[in-house]
Amino acid sequence: MNMDKTQDIAGSVPRALTRSLFGAVVLTVLAGGVLPASAEDLPGVTANEVKIGNTNDYSGPASAYGVISKTEAAFFKMVNDQGGVAGHMINFISYDDGYSPPKTVEQVRRLIEEDQVALLFNTLGTPTNTAIQRYVNQKKVPHLFIATGADKWGDYQHFPWTMGYQPSYRTEAQIYTKYLLMQDPNAKMAILYQNDDFGKDYPAGVKDILGANYATTVVKEASYETTDATVDSQLTSLQASGADALLVAATPKFAAQAIKKVHDLGWHPKFFFMTNVSISVGSVMTPAGAENGIGVITTGYMKDPTDPAFKDDPGMNEWRAFMAKYMPGADTTDGNYSFAYGVSTVMLQVLKQCNGDFSRANIMKQAANLHDAPDPVLLPGIKVNTSPTNFHPIRAMQLQKWDGKTWERFGAVIEGAGS
C-alpha cells in the first residue's frame, strides 16, 4: 500500500456521453445485459492480478480514518496469502489525499490514468468523493462501497458507477428525530454539523420529519469547517440557545472535542445524538473521556468490539483472528478496524461473483446484485443487499446509548427508506 503525499498535475476531464444515453447503457449492464469484453474493458487486470484503487486521509483532519485503508491493505494481503480470487492476486493501491478534495482529484486521476486500476474501493469522505464522482462516472470506473453515508451515493440513475455502503446519514437523522418526538414532543434541538454534504444531510433529515415545525423545534444551528481548530465557540452558542437536545454531525476529531466541551460547559441536554461515523471507542469516546460521553445516543449497524455481548460471536472472532495475524498491536477497541474488515468481505464477495471476468462492466453488475452478502461484523438482523435500482447496500440501524464503557443497544432494528 502506497501513502503518497506528492502533488500530481491534474489533467483535463474527458467529455462524457450524454447523461441519458450513458445511464441507459450502464443500467442495461446492471440489469443483466452483456457487453462484449475487449482489452479496453480490462484496465487494471492481467492474467494474474487485479488492481484496486483507494484514497484516504492519512495526514489531515480526518486522519483517524486512516486505519480503515491500512486494514483493507492487510485484508487483501490475507486474500493473496489464501490464493487470491480466480487465480488473480489483489494489488491494493492507496494514496493519501489529506481529506482535501483537490488532492483527491489528483490522486484518483493518478489511480485511473497512470496506475490503471480496475476499480475504486472505499474511498473516504463526502467532500472528497463529491469532487471525483462525475469524473469517475465519465470514465466508467466502478466506484464501490465508498466510506461515507451521504444519501446521494445511492443515485443510480445519474451516477450509475457510484455505490455507497453504510446507511444514509439522512435516514439516520430521521431516526433520531422520530425518537426525540416520541420521547419529548416539546423538545428544543440544536444542531452542530460539518459544513459539507456529509454534515448537511443531518439537518436535512431532521427537516424531513419536522416539516413546517423545523423552525420552532430546531432553535439553533451551527456549522464548522474541517480547517477549524476547535468547535468550542459553536457549542457555547448552541448551549446559550436553551436547547435541551443536541445533534452532532462531526468527524472523529471534532466529535471527541464536542463531547468533552459539552461536559466542560456543564451542559446536560436531555438528548445528545452523535453521528454513527464518530462513535469509535478508541478514536472518539476514549479521547473525549469515556465518562464524559455517558448518555450519548447514536445508531449502530455494526457489532461494537467492546460490547461483551459479542465476546464469543463467530463473526467477531473471525475478525479478531484476522487482526491478531495481520494487524498485531492495533487498537481493537477502534471500530474503524472492524468496519474495514466487514466492507472488505463484501468487496471480496463481488470479486468472487465476477467468476474471473474482471471487466469494469461485470464488476459493477455484480456489485448491483448482492443478496445477503457476507459482512461478519453487522448487527443481527442487518443485511447487505443491492439491486440495479438499490445502491444503498445497508438500510437498517439500531439505536444505542453510551454507558461509559460500551454502546448498549436498545429498541428494534429500524429499516430506513434509503432514498
C-alpha positions as CSV (number, residue, x, y, z in Angstrom):
1,M,0.0,0.0,0.0
2,N,1.3,3.4,-1.0
3,M,0.7,6.5,1.1
4,D,2.0,9.0,-1.4
5,K,1.9,12.7,-0.4
6,T,3.2,14.2,-3.6
7,Q,1.2,16.5,-5.8
8,D,0.2,15.4,-9.3
9,I,-0.8,17.7,-12.1
10,A,-4.5,17.3,-12.8
11,G,-5.3,16.6,-16.4
12,S,-8.4,17.6,-18.3
13,V,-11.7,15.7,-17.8
14,P,-12.7,13.8,-20.9
15,R,-16.1,14.8,-22.4
16,A,-18.8,12.4,-21.3
17,L,-21.5,10.8,-23.2
18,T,-24.9,12.5,-22.8
19,R,-26.2,11.6,-19.3
20,S,-29.3,9.8,-20.6
21,L,-27.6,7.6,-23.1
22,F,-24.7,6.8,-20.7
23,G,-27.2,5.9,-17.9
24,A,-29.3,3.7,-20.1
25,V,-26.2,1.7,-21.3
26,V,-24.9,1.1,-17.8
27,L,-28.3,0.2,-16.4
28,T,-28.7,-2.3,-19.1
29,V,-25.5,-3.9,-18.0
30,L,-26.5,-3.8,-14.3
31,A,-29.9,-5.4,-15.1
32,G,-28.2,-8.4,-16.7
33,G,-27.3,-7.3,-20.2
34,V,-23.9,-8.3,-21.7
35,L,-21.4,-6.1,-23.3
36,P,-18.5,-7.7,-25.2
37,A,-15.2,-7.8,-23.3
38,S,-12.1,-6.5,-25.0
39,A,-8.7,-5.4,-24.0
40,E,-10.0,-1.9,-23.4
41,D,-12.6,-3.2,-20.9
42,L,-9.9,-4.7,-18.7
43,P,-7.7,-1.9,-17.3
44,G,-6.0,-3.0,-14.1
45,V,-6.4,-6.7,-14.9
46,T,-3.7,-9.1,-16.1
47,A,-3.6,-12.8,-16.2
48,N,-2.8,-13.0,-12.5
49,E,-3.6,-9.6,-11.0
50,V,-6.4,-7.1,-10.3
51,K,-5.6,-3.6,-9.3
52,I,-7.9,-1.8,-6.8
53,G,-7.5,1.9,-6.0
54,N,-8.2,3.8,-2.8
55,T,-7.8,7.2,-1.2
56,N,-7.9,8.0,2.4
57,D,-6.9,10.7,4.9
58,Y,-3.6,9.7,6.4
59,S,-2.4,13.2,7.3
60,G,-5.4,15.6,7.5
61,P,-8.3,16.5,9.8
62,A,-10.0,13.0,9.4
63,S,-6.8,11.0,9.8
64,A,-8.4,8.8,12.5
65,Y,-10.0,7.0,9.5
66,G,-6.6,6.2,8.0
67,V,-6.6,2.8,9.8
68,I,-9.5,1.8,7.6
69,S,-7.4,1.6,4.4
70,K,-4.5,0.1,6.4
71,T,-6.8,-2.7,7.4
72,E,-8.0,-3.1,3.9
73,A,-4.5,-3.5,2.7
74,A,-3.9,-6.2,5.3
75,F,-7.2,-7.9,4.3
76,F,-6.2,-8.2,0.7
77,K,-2.8,-9.5,1.8
78,M,-4.7,-12.2,3.6
79,V,-6.7,-12.9,0.4
80,N,-3.5,-13.2,-1.6
81,D,-2.0,-15.5,1.0
82,Q,-5.0,-17.7,0.5
83,G,-4.5,-17.8,-3.3
84,G,-6.3,-14.7,-4.4
85,V,-9.5,-14.6,-6.4
86,A,-10.0,-16.8,-9.5
87,G,-6.2,-17.1,-9.8
88,H,-5.7,-13.3,-9.5
89,M,-3.7,-11.6,-6.8
90,I,-5.1,-8.3,-5.5
91,N,-2.9,-5.2,-5.9
92,F,-4.4,-2.7,-3.5
93,I,-3.0,0.8,-4.1
94,S,-3.9,3.5,-1.5
95,Y,-2.9,7.2,-1.6
96,D,-3.1,9.9,0.9
97,D,-5.5,12.8,0.0
98,G,-5.3,14.7,3.3
99,Y,-9.2,14.9,3.2
100,S,-8.7,17.7,0.6
101,P,-10.9,17.4,-2.5
102,P,-8.4,18.9,-4.9
103,K,-5.8,16.4,-3.7
104,T,-8.4,13.6,-4.0
105,V,-8.9,14.6,-7.7
106,E,-5.2,14.4,-8.3
107,Q,-4.7,11.1,-6.6
108,V,-7.8,9.5,-8.3
109,R,-6.6,10.7,-11.7
110,R,-3.3,9.0,-10.9
111,L,-5.0,5.8,-9.9
112,I,-7.2,5.7,-13.0
113,E,-4.9,7.2,-15.7
114,E,-1.4,6.1,-14.5
115,D,-1.9,3.0,-12.3
116,Q,-4.9,2.0,-14.4
117,V,-6.8,0.4,-11.5
118,A,-9.8,-1.8,-12.4
119,L,-12.0,-0.1,-9.7
120,L,-12.0,2.3,-6.8
121,F,-13.0,0.8,-3.4
122,N,-14.0,2.5,-0.1
123,T,-12.6,5.9,-1.0
124,L,-13.1,8.1,2.1
125,G,-15.1,11.2,2.7
126,T,-18.1,13.0,1.5
127,P,-16.5,16.2,0.1
128,T,-13.6,14.2,-1.4
129,N,-15.9,11.7,-3.1
130,T,-18.1,14.5,-4.3
131,A,-15.1,16.0,-6.1
132,I,-14.4,12.8,-8.1
133,Q,-17.9,11.4,-8.6
134,R,-18.6,13.0,-12.0
135,Y,-15.1,12.2,-13.4
136,V,-15.2,8.6,-12.2
137,N,-18.6,8.1,-13.8
138,Q,-17.5,9.6,-17.1
139,K,-14.6,7.2,-17.0
140,K,-17.0,4.3,-16.3
141,V,-14.9,3.1,-13.3
142,P,-16.7,1.2,-10.6
143,H,-16.7,3.5,-7.5
144,L,-17.7,1.0,-4.9
145,F,-18.7,1.0,-1.2
146,I,-17.4,4.4,-0.6
147,A,-16.7,5.3,3.0
148,T,-19.4,7.9,3.6
149,G,-23.1,7.6,4.3
150,A,-24.2,10.6,2.3
151,D,-27.6,9.9,0.9
152,K,-26.6,10.9,-2.6
153,W,-24.4,7.8,-3.1
154,G,-27.5,5.8,-4.0
155,D,-28.3,7.9,-7.1
156,Y,-28.0,5.0,-9.6
157,Q,-29.9,7.0,-12.3
158,H,-27.5,9.9,-12.6
159,F,-24.3,8.2,-11.3
160,P,-24.6,4.5,-12.2
161,W,-20.9,3.7,-11.4
162,T,-21.0,5.0,-7.8
163,M,-22.4,3.0,-4.9
164,G,-22.3,3.7,-1.2
165,Y,-22.2,1.2,1.7
166,Q,-23.1,2.4,5.1
167,P,-26.6,3.6,6.0
168,S,-27.7,7.1,4.8
169,Y,-26.9,10.0,7.1
170,R,-30.2,11.5,6.2
171,T,-32.1,8.4,7.2
172,E,-30.0,8.3,10.4
173,A,-31.1,11.9,11.2
174,Q,-34.7,10.9,10.6
175,I,-34.4,8.1,13.1
176,Y,-33.0,10.5,15.8
177,T,-35.8,13.0,15.2
178,K,-38.6,10.3,15.4
179,Y,-37.1,9.1,18.6
180,L,-36.9,12.6,20.0
181,L,-40.5,13.3,19.2
182,M,-41.7,10.1,20.8
183,Q,-39.8,10.8,24.0
184,D,-40.5,14.6,24.2
185,P,-42.7,16.3,21.6
186,N,-41.8,19.7,23.0
187,A,-38.0,19.3,22.9
188,K,-35.9,22.1,21.5
189,M,-33.0,20.9,19.4
190,A,-29.6,22.4,18.5
191,I,-27.5,21.0,15.6
192,L,-23.8,21.1,15.1
193,Y,-22.7,20.0,11.6
194,Q,-19.7,19.9,9.4
195,N,-20.2,22.4,6.6
196,D,-20.2,20.0,3.6
197,D,-22.5,17.4,2.1
198,F,-21.8,15.0,5.0
199,G,-22.9,17.4,7.7
200,K,-25.8,19.0,5.7
201,D,-27.5,15.6,5.4
202,Y,-28.3,15.7,9.1
203,P,-30.4,18.9,9.3
204,A,-32.0,17.8,6.0
205,G,-33.1,14.5,7.7
206,V,-34.4,16.4,10.7
207,K,-36.4,18.6,8.3
208,D,-37.8,15.5,6.6
209,I,-39.6,14.6,9.8
210,L,-40.4,18.1,11.3
211,G,-41.5,19.8,8.1
212,A,-43.1,23.1,8.9
213,N,-42.2,22.7,12.6
214,Y,-38.5,22.7,11.9
215,A,-38.1,26.4,12.8
216,T,-39.8,26.1,16.1
217,T,-38.2,22.8,17.2
218,V,-34.6,23.5,16.0
219,V,-33.7,26.6,17.9
220,K,-30.1,26.9,16.8
221,E,-27.8,25.6,14.1
222,A,-24.0,26.0,14.0
223,S,-21.5,24.7,11.4
224,Y,-17.8,24.3,11.4
225,E,-15.1,23.9,8.7
226,T,-12.6,21.0,8.7
227,T,-9.9,23.6,8.9
228,D,-11.2,24.9,12.2
229,A,-9.0,24.3,15.3
230,T,-12.0,23.5,17.6
231,V,-15.7,23.6,17.8
232,D,-15.7,25.2,21.2
233,S,-17.3,28.5,20.2
234,Q,-20.1,26.8,18.3
235,L,-21.0,24.6,21.2
236,T,-21.0,27.6,23.6
237,S,-23.5,29.4,21.3
238,L,-25.7,26.2,21.0
239,Q,-25.8,25.9,24.8
240,A,-26.9,29.5,25.1
241,S,-29.9,28.8,22.8
242,G,-31.6,26.9,25.6
243,A,-31.8,23.7,23.6
244,D,-32.4,20.5,25.6
245,A,-31.5,18.2,22.7
246,L,-28.2,18.3,20.7
247,L,-27.3,16.6,17.4
248,V,-23.7,16.5,16.4
249,A,-22.7,15.6,12.8
250,A,-18.9,15.7,13.0
251,T,-15.8,13.6,12.1
252,P,-13.9,11.9,15.0
253,K,-11.6,14.7,15.9
254,F,-14.4,17.2,16.3
255,A,-16.8,14.7,17.7
256,A,-14.4,14.0,20.6
257,Q,-14.0,17.7,21.1
258,A,-17.8,18.2,21.2
259,I,-18.3,15.5,23.8
260,K,-15.6,17.0,26.0
261,K,-16.7,20.6,25.5
262,V,-20.4,19.8,26.3
263,H,-19.2,18.2,29.6
264,D,-16.8,21.1,30.4
265,L,-19.6,23.6,29.8
266,G,-21.7,21.8,32.4
267,W,-24.4,21.4,29.7
268,H,-26.7,18.4,30.3
269,P,-29.0,18.1,27.3
270,K,-31.7,15.5,27.9
271,F,-30.9,14.1,24.5
272,F,-27.4,14.1,22.9
273,F,-27.2,12.4,19.5
274,M,-23.9,11.6,17.8
275,T,-23.4,10.6,14.1
276,N,-22.6,6.9,13.9
277,V,-19.4,7.6,11.9
278,S,-17.9,9.0,15.1
279,I,-18.6,6.5,17.8
280,S,-15.4,4.5,17.8
281,V,-14.4,3.8,21.4
282,G,-10.7,4.0,20.5
283,S,-10.7,7.2,18.3
284,V,-13.6,9.2,19.8
285,M,-15.0,8.1,23.2
286,T,-11.7,7.4,24.9
287,P,-10.0,10.7,23.7
288,A,-13.2,12.6,24.8
289,G,-13.1,11.0,28.2
290,A,-15.2,7.9,28.4
291,E,-17.2,9.2,31.4
292,N,-17.9,12.5,29.6
293,G,-20.0,10.8,27.0
294,I,-22.3,8.8,29.2
295,G,-25.8,9.0,27.8
296,V,-24.9,9.9,24.2
297,I,-27.2,8.3,21.8
298,T,-26.3,7.0,18.3
299,T,-27.3,4.4,15.8
300,G,-25.4,1.3,15.0
301,Y,-25.3,-1.2,12.3
302,M,-22.1,-2.9,13.2
303,K,-21.1,-5.0,16.3
304,D,-19.1,-3.0,18.7
305,P,-15.8,-4.6,19.5
306,T,-16.1,-3.5,23.1
307,D,-19.6,-5.0,23.6
308,P,-19.4,-8.0,25.9
309,A,-22.4,-9.5,24.0
310,F,-20.1,-10.2,21.1
311,K,-17.3,-11.7,23.1
312,D,-17.9,-15.2,21.6
313,D,-19.6,-14.1,18.4
314,P,-18.4,-16.1,15.4
315,G,-18.1,-13.1,13.1
316,M,-16.2,-11.0,15.6
317,N,-13.9,-14.0,16.4
318,E,-13.2,-14.2,12.7
319,W,-12.2,-10.5,12.7
320,R,-10.2,-10.9,15.9
321,A,-8.2,-13.8,14.4
322,F,-7.5,-11.7,11.3
323,M,-6.4,-8.8,13.5
324,A,-4.1,-11.0,15.6
325,K,-2.3,-12.3,12.4
326,Y,-2.4,-9.3,10.0
327,M,-2.7,-6.2,12.3
328,P,-0.9,-7.2,15.5
329,G,-0.7,-4.5,18.1
330,A,-3.6,-2.5,16.6
331,D,-6.2,-0.9,18.9
332,T,-9.1,-3.5,18.7
333,T,-11.4,-1.1,20.6
334,D,-11.4,1.1,17.4
335,G,-14.5,0.2,15.4
336,N,-12.8,1.5,12.2
337,Y,-10.8,-1.7,12.0
338,S,-13.9,-3.9,12.2
339,F,-15.7,-1.7,9.7
340,A,-12.9,-2.1,7.2
341,Y,-12.9,-5.8,7.6
342,G,-16.6,-6.1,7.1
343,V,-16.8,-3.9,4.0
344,S,-13.7,-5.8,2.6
345,T,-15.5,-9.1,2.9
346,V,-18.4,-7.7,0.8
347,M,-15.9,-6.4,-1.8
348,L,-14.4,-9.9,-1.9
349,Q,-17.9,-11.3,-2.5
350,V,-18.3,-9.1,-5.5
351,L,-14.9,-10.3,-6.9
352,K,-15.9,-13.9,-6.4
353,Q,-19.2,-13.3,-8.2
354,C,-17.3,-12.0,-11.1
355,N,-16.2,-15.6,-11.8
356,G,-12.9,-14.5,-13.4
357,D,-14.5,-11.7,-15.6
358,F,-13.0,-8.6,-14.1
359,S,-14.2,-6.2,-16.7
360,R,-15.4,-2.9,-15.2
361,A,-19.0,-3.6,-16.5
362,N,-19.1,-7.0,-14.9
363,I,-17.6,-5.8,-11.6
364,M,-20.4,-3.1,-11.5
365,K,-23.0,-5.7,-12.5
366,Q,-22.0,-8.0,-9.6
367,A,-21.9,-5.1,-7.1
368,A,-25.5,-4.4,-8.0
369,N,-26.6,-7.9,-7.5
370,L,-25.8,-8.8,-3.9
371,H,-28.1,-10.9,-1.8
372,D,-27.4,-11.1,1.9
373,A,-23.7,-10.6,1.2
374,P,-21.4,-11.7,4.0
375,D,-20.4,-9.0,6.4
376,P,-19.5,-10.8,9.7
377,V,-19.5,-7.6,11.8
378,L,-23.0,-6.4,11.1
379,L,-25.6,-6.4,13.9
380,P,-28.0,-9.3,13.9
381,G,-30.9,-8.7,11.6
382,I,-29.0,-6.2,9.3
383,K,-28.2,-7.4,5.8
384,V,-26.3,-6.3,2.7
385,N,-28.5,-6.3,-0.4
386,T,-28.3,-4.4,-3.7
387,S,-30.0,-4.4,-7.0
388,P,-29.8,-2.4,-10.2
389,T,-32.2,0.1,-8.6
390,N,-30.9,-0.1,-5.0
391,F,-27.4,1.4,-4.4
392,H,-27.9,1.7,-0.7
393,P,-26.5,-1.7,0.5
394,I,-27.4,-1.3,4.2
395,R,-30.7,0.3,5.1
396,A,-31.2,-0.7,8.7
397,M,-29.9,0.6,12.0
398,Q,-30.5,0.2,15.8
399,L,-30.4,2.9,18.5
400,Q,-27.7,2.6,21.1
401,K,-26.5,4.5,24.1
402,W,-23.0,5.0,25.6
403,D,-22.8,3.7,29.2
404,G,-19.2,4.8,29.9
405,K,-17.7,1.5,28.7
406,T,-19.5,0.4,25.6
407,W,-22.5,1.1,23.4
408,E,-25.7,-0.5,24.8
409,R,-28.3,-1.3,22.1
410,F,-32.0,-0.7,22.7
411,G,-35.2,-1.0,20.7
412,A,-35.7,-2.9,17.5
413,V,-33.7,-2.8,14.2
414,I,-35.2,0.1,12.2
415,E,-35.4,0.0,8.4
416,G,-34.7,3.3,6.7
417,A,-36.1,4.4,3.3
418,G,-32.6,4.9,2.0
419,S,-34.0,7.1,-0.8
